[in-house]
Amino acid sequence: MAMQTTALRYFLAVARDGTIAAASARLNVAPSAISRQIANLEAELDCPLFERRPRGMVLSQAGELLARHAHQVLASAEQVVTEIKELDGLQRGLVRIATTEAFAIDLVPGVIAAFHARYPGIRFELSALPPGQVTHRVIQGEVDLGLTFSLEPSIGPAVAYRNSLDMVALCAPDHPLAGQPAIGLADLAAYPVALLPRDTTLRTVLDAACAAEGIVIEPAFACNVLAAILPFVRRTRGLTLMSSIALQGQVGRGEFRVLPIRSRRSLARGIEVQTMRDRRLPRAAQAFLTALVAALPPVGE
């Protein structure tokens, strides 16, 4: 089956965006060209790849099978091109990373900046996504590396690093609790708290710990964007919770204070660095993976 990568790329764009018009806008390709490539694929396979519905196009059973094949074909083709370009060492290359927002604010950009200073020819693409989407992008080969929270060990991707890290409270340097060596969950409830939504790993772990102690924390500010929570913490007597390493750069510069939390139930969450299973990473991505893992706490600490 000699399918061109262009046809597969257009096919996956429609599968992802749901309509030819949306795929056309994102790819900057004429809708007629996309329609023609999909029609050619359907003619070659002698079956429909999409179910045409009033609100868009949904993959058929055959389309689902082709999508899995297409991801592998495009990832392999891209890897070959990248490796050819990298024959002169780490002078050129692209590293695609997906991570949860907590790590996209400070930690991962810091590692990227240090890596770029050493290898200025390497380019980066960073996406901040919910944990499940990070893993999905890795499994599909849409990114090279994923850094995400995981309450249970993942089985879909290959896991290059897994650790368990405690959740801590974050406050402004002049907060009344800023000098405390540790605080309890009841201390959190005495101040305005800004939290991520309930469908996050952070809230799952925190709510279970609060229930174990009979404590109710009603957030004064709930938001699904961590970057929007931080100004609230800076400018109020508020607190927020996050991984102990998420904002280590800003903490080190004195912008926030970190407060360990005492609780009867563990406030630890798993974090993973993920790669696509059975895929050999391009040289630049492999080198960056080494740098990223080196920036994370040693396993067991």
C-alpha positions in Angstrom: 0.0 0.0 0.0 2.0 3.0 -1.3 0.3 5.9 0.4 1.9 9.3 0.2 2.6 11.0 3.5 0.8 14.2 2.3 -2.4 12.2 1.9 -2.0 10.7 5.4 -1.2 14.1 6.9 -4.4 15.6 5.4 -6.4 12.6 6.5 -5.2 13.0 10.1 -5.9 16.7 10.1 -9.5 16.1 9.1 -9.8 13.3 11.7 -8.5 15.7 14.4 -10.4 18.9 13.4 -13.7 17.2 12.4 -14.2 19.1 9.1 -12.4 19.7 5.9 -12.8 23.5 6.4 -11.2 23.4 9.8 -8.3 21.3 8.5 -7.9 23.6 5.6 -7.6 26.6 7.8 -5.0 25.0 10.1 -2.9 23.5 7.3 -3.3 26.6 5.0 -4.2 24.2 2.2 -7.2 24.5 -0.2 -10.2 22.4 0.9 -10.4 20.9 -2.6 -6.8 19.6 -2.2 -7.7 17.9 1.1 -11.0 16.5 -0.3 -9.1 15.1 -3.3 -6.5 13.3 -1.2 -9.1 11.8 1.1 -11.1 10.6 -2.0 -7.9 9.0 -3.4 -7.3 7.2 -0.1 -10.9 5.9 0.0 -10.7 4.8 -3.6 -7.4 3.0 -2.9 -8.8 1.2 0.1 -12.3 0.8 -1.5 -14.1 1.8 1.7 -15.2 5.1 3.4 -12.8 6.5 6.0 -15.3 8.9 7.5 -18.9 9.0 8.4 -20.3 12.3 7.1 -22.6 13.8 9.7 -24.4 17.2 9.9 -21.9 18.6 12.4 -18.7 17.2 10.9 -16.8 14.1 9.9 -16.2 11.2 12.2 -13.8 8.3 11.6 -15.3 5.1 10.4 -14.0 1.8 11.7 -11.6 1.6 8.7 -10.6 5.2 9.4 -9.7 4.4 12.9 -7.4 1.6 11.7 -5.8 3.9 9.1 -5.3 6.6 11.7 -3.2 4.3 13.9 -1.2 3.3 10.8 -0.8 6.9 9.6 0.6 8.1 13.0 3.3 5.5 12.8 4.2 6.2 9.2 4.4 9.9 9.7 6.5 9.6 12.8 8.9 7.2 11.0 9.2 9.6 8.0 9.8 12.6 10.2 12.4 10.7 12.2 14.3 9.8 9.0 14.3 13.4 7.9 15.4 14.6 11.3 18.2 12.1 11.5 19.5 13.1 8.1 19.5 16.7 9.1 21.3 15.8 12.3 24.2 14.0 10.7 26.5 16.9 11.6 25.7 16.5 15.3 23.5 18.6 17.5 23.6 21.6 15.2 20.0 21.3 13.9 16.9 19.6 15.0 13.4 20.0 16.5 12.2 18.8 19.9 8.5 18.6 20.5 7.3 18.6 24.1 3.9 18.3 25.7 3.6 19.0 29.4 1.0 19.9 32.0 0.8 23.6 32.7 2.5 23.5 36.1 5.8 22.4 34.4 5.3 24.7 31.4 5.5 27.9 33.4 9.0 27.6 34.9 10.6 24.2 35.0 10.6 23.1 31.3 11.3 26.6 29.9 14.3 26.7 32.2 15.7 23.4 30.9 15.0 24.6 27.3 16.9 27.9 27.9 19.9 26.1 29.3 19.9 23.5 26.4 19.5 26.3 23.8 22.5 28.1 25.2 24.6 25.0 24.6 22.9 24.0 21.3 21.4 27.2 19.7 20.5 25.4 16.4 17.9 23.1 18.1 14.3 24.4 17.9 11.6 23.6 20.4 7.8 23.3 20.3 6.1 23.2 23.8 2.4 22.5 24.4 0.7 22.9 27.8 -2.1 20.4 28.1 -4.1 18.3 30.6 -2.4 15.1 31.7 -4.5 12.8 29.6 -3.9 14.8 26.5 -0.1 14.9 27.1 -0.1 11.1 27.2 -2.3 10.9 24.1 0.0 13.1 22.1 3.0 11.0 23.1 1.3 7.7 22.2 0.2 9.1 18.8 3.8 10.3 18.1 2.6 13.9 17.8 5.3 14.9 20.3 8.7 13.5 21.2 8.5 13.9 25.0 5.7 14.3 27.6 6.0 15.5 31.2 2.9 14.9 33.1 1.2 14.0 36.4 -0.1 10.4 36.7 -1.9 9.0 39.7 -1.1 5.5 38.4 1.8 4.2 36.3 1.0 4.6 32.6 0.9 1.6 30.4 0.4 3.2 26.9 3.7 5.2 26.5 7.2 4.2 27.4 8.1 5.9 30.7 11.7 7.3 30.8 11.3 8.7 34.4 8.7 8.2 37.1 8.8 9.7 40.6 6.4 10.6 43.4 6.5 14.3 44.5 4.7 16.0 47.4 2.3 18.8 46.9 3.1 22.1 48.7 1.4 25.4 49.4 2.6 28.5 47.7 2.2 32.0 49.1 3.6 35.6 48.7 6.8 36.4 50.6 5.0 38.7 53.0 2.1 36.2 53.8 1.5 35.6 57.5 2.4 31.9 57.1 5.5 32.6 55.1 7.9 31.9 58.0 6.3 28.6 59.1 8.4 25.4 58.6 5.2 23.5 57.7 1.4 24.0 57.8 -1.6 21.8 58.2 -4.7 21.5 56.0 -6.6 23.4 58.6 -4.2 26.4 58.1 -5.1 26.4 54.4 -8.8 26.7 55.2 -8.2 29.8 57.3 -7.0 31.8 54.2 -8.3 32.4 50.7 -7.2 29.5 48.5 -6.9 29.5 44.8 -7.2 26.0 43.2 -7.4 24.2 39.9 -10.8 22.5 39.0 -12.0 19.2 40.5 -11.2 17.2 37.5 -7.4 17.6 38.0 -5.0 15.2 39.7 -4.2 18.0 42.2 -7.8 18.3 43.4 -8.2 14.5 43.4 -5.4 14.1 45.9 -6.2 17.2 47.9 -9.9 16.4 48.3 -9.1 12.9 49.5 -6.7 14.2 52.1 -9.2 16.9 53.3 -11.9 14.2 53.6 -9.7 12.1 55.7 -9.4 14.9 58.2 -12.9 16.2 57.9 -11.8 19.5 56.5 -13.6 21.4 53.8 -11.6 23.9 51.6 -13.8 26.0 49.4 -11.6 27.9 47.0 -12.0 31.7 46.9 -10.8 31.5 43.3 -11.1 28.4 41.0 -9.5 28.5 37.6 -8.3 26.0 35.1 -5.2 28.1 34.2 -2.4 28.0 36.7 -0.8 31.2 35.3 -4.0 33.1 36.2 -3.9 31.8 39.8 -0.3 33.1 40.5 -1.2 36.9 40.3 -4.0 36.2 42.9 -1.5 34.6 45.2 1.1 37.4 44.7 -1.4 40.2 45.5 -3.5 38.7 48.3 -3.2 36.7 51.5 -4.1 33.7 49.3 -2.5 30.4 49.0 -2.4 27.8 46.2 -1.1 24.3 45.9 1.2 22.6 43.4 4.1 20.2 42.9 7.1 20.9 45.0 9.3 21.5 41.9 6.9 23.3 39.6 8.0 26.8 40.3 11.5 26.3 41.7 13.0 29.1 39.6 10.5 31.7 40.8 10.8 30.4 44.4 14.5 30.7 44.1 14.2 34.3 43.0 12.1 35.1 46.1 8.8 35.6 44.2 7.0 33.0 46.3 7.5 31.0 49.5 7.0 27.3 49.6 5.2 25.8 52.7 5.4 22.0 53.2 2.0 20.6 54.3 1.4 18.1 57.1 -1.6 15.7 56.5 -2.7 12.3 57.6 -3.1 11.2 54.0 -0.3 11.5 51.4 -0.3 14.5 49.2 2.1 13.0 46.7 1.4 12.6 43.0 3.3 10.7 40.4 5.1 12.5 37.6 6.3 10.8 34.4 8.5 11.7 31.5 7.0 9.7 28.6 8.0 8.8 25.1 6.4 6.9 22.3 6.7 3.1 22.8 9.0 1.3 20.4 10.3 4.6 18.8 13.9 5.6 18.7 14.0 9.3 19.5 15.9 11.7 17.2 19.3 12.7 18.5 18.2 16.1 19.6 15.2 14.8 21.5 17.3 12.1 23.2 19.8 14.7 24.3 17.1 16.9 25.6 15.4 14.0 27.4 18.7 13.4 29.3 18.8 17.1 30.2 15.2 17.1 31.4 15.6 14.0 33.6 18.8 15.5 35.1 16.7 18.6 36.1 14.2 16.5 38.0 14.7 15.0 41.5 16.5 11.7 41.6 14.0 8.8 41.8 13.1 8.1 45.4 13.9 11.6 46.7 
